[in-house]
Amino acid sequence: MSSRPQSSEPINRPISQPDRFAPVTATVDLGALRHNVRTLQARADGAKLMAIVKADAYGHGATAVTQVLREEGVRHFAVARPAEGVRLREAGIEEQILVLGAPFPDQLSVYTTHDLSATISSVETAEAACQHGRSDEPIRAHVKVDTGMGRIGLSLEDARETISQLSEASGVLLAGIWTHFATADEPDSPFTQTQLNRFTSLLDALDSPDSVTGRIHAANTGALLTIGGRAHDFSTPLVRTGIALYGLTTTPELRDRIDLQPVMTLKARVTHLKTVEPGTPISYGARWRASQTTRIATLGVGYGDGYPRLCSGRASVRINGHQHPIVGTICMDMCMVNLGPPDKSPAADVEVGDEAVLFGPSSPTLYDVADWAETIPYEICCGISPRVPRRYLNSATSGVPHQEPRVQTSLSSF
């Protein structure tokens, strides 16, 4: 990897007044992010990383995340849509940015105007790129080949001719060829090897392999962890990594294969406390009733913040080191927690303003929330609402107890 410029500038902006009153915050540990990217760089064994920062860096804040990854030597980034790439350009990101989604052929000007790399995934888009691009302002193209994902991409039959066409076009810079695995998260999946064989056969059959001056990329996080170097055994490889940057894998089984640290912690404050008598119903539908005299805490978080309603009656939170179940239906802006008998610890120790951990590095984790919501970790972190302030712990203070961290907080999504 290239040497890492170590910036000493903290991410440290004034906390806006509205943020001070927010009952829920998502804390992003930039120290954990640095640990993860270094771990992935070592695992990639010489291949460069392409950091996936789409969907606001999976809910973590694309601008802040990208700035840190640049300091760690990452020079390739990917987003899903042109608007995401434009926002990064406006934030001062100068490195290469690939838009992974298929472009509309009549809207290619946004790619040249903002120096974004386009995914060429159809014959029609390839023809449009050849017509739109100019020698003094070429379209940087990454050809997407569908080897079995079945989503977007050129067929194997069309890919060879299209790659040749683009390599000869004066207004196109053929910057990459790529494919995407459908089952790479499954260890020893035979279909992953089938896709890889199809991709390498195409590369071997190109009329002029040397015409591709850019990058070849097939490996995603799953492939890096399951089939390893075979997925990036190319002359100029990239490894696309997304969820692992944020300390997560698709499944807990894959988590054991690499040393990652969760980057986000979601916390909500206790906004109200009350003691209820046996039989008292809690929340919409009155589906839960107290079986005894019980202390109930209301938290200022709900599905409007991205905490899934499906967690109702399944999830637990941690307050002052103790686990407590969520009871009743999770509302848009609030949910309720059973603290237990009111005259005993730990219920007697909880006060309004105390923080409850909804997920973090220790239980409950984001994997737990995903299980309760019957989904994958991606959906949970991507679904944290823009109205939830992101607090960024600078790496110099990350993990240091009893110290006020330097933070950047914003109500808006980056």
N, C-alpha and C positions, 0 to 999 in steps of 0.2 A: 504494500500500500504506500501511497504518498505520505510524506511526513505530515504530522498533525499540527496545524497551527493552534497553539494553546492560548485562547483568548482569556484574559483575566476579567473581562467586562461582565459583570453579573447581569442577568435578565432581571431588571429592577426598575419598575415604573410605579408611579404613585397609584395607590389603590383608590379606585373611584368611590365616591360617597355611596352610590346605590349598592355597590358590592359589599360594603360593610354591614348591610342589613340583610344580606342573602342568608336564608336558613340552611342552604345546602351548597357545598363546594366540592370540586374535583381537584385534588392535589396531584400535580404531575412532577415526579421525581426525576430531574434531569441527570442526576448521578446514576440512577438505575438505567436510564436511556444510554448513557455513555458506556456503562458496563456491557449492556446488551450488544451494542454495535461492535465493540471490540471483540466480544465473544464470537459474533457472527463473522467478523473479518478473519479471525483465526480459523474458524471452521471452514470458510470458503477456500482456504489454502491457496492464496494467490489470485483467485478470481476477484474482480471488483464487484462491489455491491451496488445494486440499484435499489434505493430506498423507496418503498411505496408509502406515499403520504396523502393518498386520496382520502375523501370523506373527512377532511380536516384532521389528517393524520390519525385516522380511526378514533376521532373524538378527542385527541390529546392536544390539538392546536398545531396546525401545519407550519405556521411561520416560526414559532418557537422551536418546534422539533427539528425543522430543516436547518435552522441556524446552528443548532448543536451538532447535527450530523455533518454539516460542512466542516466544523472545527475538528471533527474526528476523521476527516479525509474522504468522506463520501462525495463523489462528483457526478453521480447519476441519480435522478429522482423521477418518480412516476406518479401521475394523477389519473383520475378517471375521465375528467371533462376539461375542455379548454379553459373554462372560467376559473377552475382551480389553479391551472398553470399561470393564468394572467395575474391572479392575486399574488402568487409567489414572485413573479417578475416585479410587480409593483412594490413588493416588500424588499426588493434588492437582491433576490436570488439570481445569480448569473450562470449557474451550472446547467447542464443539459436536463431538460424536462420532457419526458415522454408522456403523451396523452394516450392512455391504454384503450379508451373507447373508440369505436368506429366513427370517423368524421363524416359529416355531410359533405358530399363532393362540391357543393356550391358555396361552402363556407371555409375553404382552405386558406383564405387570406389571413384569418386570425392566427394561423400557425406561423406564417412568415412575418407578420407584423410583430408578434411577441416571441419569435425565435423558439417555437415549440416543435418538438418532434411529433410527427403524425404516424398513427398506426394505419398501415395500408392493408385492409382486410378484404378487399373485393377487387375484381377486375375494373369495375366502374370507377372506384376511387383511385386506382392506379392511373387510369386514363386521364382523370381530372387533374391529378398531380402533375402529370407530364404536360398538360396544357397550361396549367396555372403557374408552374414554377418558372423562374428565370435564372439565367446563368449567374447574374449578379445578386440574386436573392432566391437561392434554391430552397425547395421544400426538403427538410430532413425527414427521411422516411424509414420507418421500421416495419418490415413486412411481417404480418402475422399469418402463420400457417396453422390451419386447423388439422391437427393430427388425431383428434378424437374427443376433444372437449365438447364440440357441437354447439358452440356459442357464436363466435365470430371468427373470421379467418378465411384465407384462400384455401381451396381444396388442393390436395397434393397434385392433382392433374393440372390446375391452373398456375400453381405457384412458380414452377420452374420458368415458364415463359414470361410471367409477370416480373419476376426478379431480373431477368435478362432485359426486359423492356425498360425497367426503372434504372438499371445500371448504365444504360446507354443514353438516357434522357439528360440533356444539358441543364435542365432546370430542377433536377432531383439529385439529392445526395443520399445514396443508399447507405444509411447509417446503422442498419441492423436487420437481423432476421430472427424471429422468435416464435415460440409455441408455448402452450400452457397445458399442464397436466391436470387430468380430471380426478385421479385417485392417488396422488403422490403422498397424501396423508396416511395411507394405509400401508404399513410395512409389508414388503415383499409382494406388492400388487403386480400381477403379471401384465395388467393393462398399461401401467406406467412404462414398463420396459417396451411394450408394443409401440406406444407413442414415441418413445425415444428412438427406437429403431426406424420408425417412419421418418422422423425428423433428420436423423443422421444420413439416411439413404437419400433424402432430397438434397442435403448439402453436398454429398459426394457426387451427385448427378449434375450439379450446376456446370454450365458451360465454362464459366469464368469465375471460379471461387475467389480469385484475387480481386475481383471487382467490388467485393464487399469490404469496404475499408473500416466499417464500424464494428458493432458487437453482435455476437451470437448469444442468445439467451433462451434457456428452457427451464432452468432450475428455479423453483420457488422455495419458500421455507420448508414445505413438506418434503420436497425432493432432496433438499440439503440434508435433512435429518434421516431420510429413509434409504435413499440410494446413493447419496454422497457424491463423490467426484465424478461418477459416470454421467451425472446430469449436467456437468459443466466442463466436460473434457473437450473443449474447443480451443482454437488458437487465440481468440479474443473474447473470452467469456464474461458474462455478467451473471450474477445471482440476484434474482428479484426477491427481496425480503420485506414483508409487511408486518404481520402480526407478531413475529418474534422480536422485532425492534421494541415493541411495547411490553415485552416480558411474558408473552403468551404463546401457546400453541393451540392447534385445533382441538387436540384431545389431551387429557392428563397423561396418557401413555407416552406421547411424544415429549411431554415436558421433562420426563426423566432422562432424555437423551442429550440435553444441553442445559448449561447453567445460565438460566435467565432470571431476571428480577422484574417483578411487576412494576409498571411505571405509574399507574393511576391508582389513587385511593379516593373513594367517594364517601363523604361524611355529611350527616345532617344533624342539625341541632334539635334538642328537645324544646318545643315551643309551648307546651302545656302539660300539666300534670293533674290527675284527679284520681280519687279513690271511688270505686264502684262497688255496689252490693251484688251478692249472688243473683244471677238471672239477668243482669243488665246487658242489653245488646250493644254491640260496637259496630259502627259504620254501616254503609249501604247494604240493604237486604237483611240486616239483623241476622246474619248467618253465624255469628259467633256471640256467645253469651258467657259471662263470667260464671265459673263454677263455684267461686268463693269470693270473699272480699278481696279485691285486687287493685293494685296500683297500676294505672294506665298512663303511659307517656305518648304524647302526640309528637311526631317528627315532621319537620317542614320539608318533606320530600314526597313525590308521588309520580304517577306515570307521565305527568306533564314535564317532569325533569328527566324522563328516560328510565325510571325504576319500574320494571314491568308489573302490570296489574296481575299477571299470572302468578306472581310470587305470593299473592294473598294466601294466608294460612299455611304457607310452606317455608317462608324465609325466616331467618333470624338476623339480628344485628348485635354488635358488641358495644356496650356502654360501660365505661370505667372498668374494662377488662372482663366483663361478664356477658355471656350470650343470653339474649332474650328473644322470644318468638314474636313475629308480627302477627297480629290478630285482626280479624275483620277484613273487609275489602279495602285494598289500597286505592286511595282516591287520586284525583289529578294532582293535588298539591300537598297532600298529607297522608300519613299512615300511622297506625297505632301499634304500640308495643306493650306486651304483658310483662311488667316488672316483677310480678309475684306479690306475696303478702305485704301490705303497706308498712307494717311496723317492724319489718325485719330487713337486714341487709341481704341483697344489694338494693332492693327497692327504696329503702329509707335513705340511701346515700345519693340518689339521683336528684338533680336540681334542673330547673329550667335553664337552658343555655348549654347544658352538657352536650358533648358531641357523641353521636352514634356512628360507628363505622358500618357502612353498608357493604363495602368490599374493599379489600386491600391486600397487602402481602401475606397476612395471616388471616385465619378464619374469622368471618366468612370471606372467601376469595371470590374473584370474578367468575371462576369456574363454578363455584357453588350457586351463584346467582343465575348463571346460564342453565345449570341443571334444574333449578326451581322453575325457571321460565321456559324450559323445554326447548332450548335453542343452543347456539354456539357462542363462545366468548366474543367473537367479532361483533355480533349484533348488539350486545350489551354496551360495549364501550363506544361503538359508533352511534348508538342511540341516545347517549347523554345529551340532553338538550342544550342549545346555545345559551339559554337563560341561566345555566349553571355556571358560575364563575370558575375559571381555571386558575389555580394558584400554582406558580412555578417555583419549586425549590431549586436554588442554585446549587450546583454540584459541590461547592465549597462548604455548604451548610447542610447538605442532604444527610439525613440520618443522625444528626447531632442532637441529643436530647436537651430539653430545658433551655432552648435557645430560640428566639424569634427568627424564623427563616426570612431571608430576602425573597420577596414574591413579586410576581407580576400577576395582576388579576384583571380579567376582562369579562364583561357580560356577553360580549359578542363572540361568535365563532371566527377563528382566524381564517 
